[in-house]
């Protein structure tokens, strides 16, 4: 069974920039007005791509108010993006208790930490918790598919990927993962049905479409295509594992 692959950080960055850098309607004031002003400035800096400056402000905020949920959530996200898993977990666990408005995001990011650590049970629990808070949150459903794959629950992974593909923000990544899983399980015709539309849009949809096209070549058995596919899949451990299963 292939290990669960890591969700593209480009998808995460785009999604979380939308979800995390604006004020939350109705969110209660957590600390003094001066702290809130600094937090909003840091969120603006994040939106402008100035993450180092934003992070410095969030660090100042949690030094003054250790339970500030928004600051903890952002610090956890930034640490996760750098691969600093222990600090990410520490910040996000505090955010779970401190930021009820964005509880689903903290749990989702804890799921990404667990996936990065290879802890399938913790990832499944975190993503399920995110979906309890926000049942329509596609990235958590996609994470559940990856965690199910890591846990050896192949059919559950396919089901979760198919559900995630219905959400616009995760449609392409989830469709590709579903096609990968079906190909790995030997369900070639079902894999083709998923991958062909994505491959047809390769130039428009970017990396997912290119990968889908490569998988279709591999399913067709072209030796030349398989050589090309090896180069592509070599960038991703689970895809390389699936390649070896053909």
Buried (B, 14 or more C-beta within 10 A) or exposed (E): BBBBBBBBEEBBEEBBBEBBBEEBEEBEEBBEEEBBEBBBEBBEBBBEEEBEEBBEBBEBBBEBBEBBBBBBBBBBBBBBBEEBBEBBBBBBBBBBEBBBBBBBBBBBBBBBBBBBEEBBEBBBBBBBBBBEBBEEBBBBBBBBBBBBBBBEBBEBBBBBBBBBBEBEBBBBBBBBBBBBBBBBBEBEEBBBEBBBEBBBBBEEBEBBBBBBBBBBBBBEEEEEBBEBBBEBBEEBBBBBBBBEEB
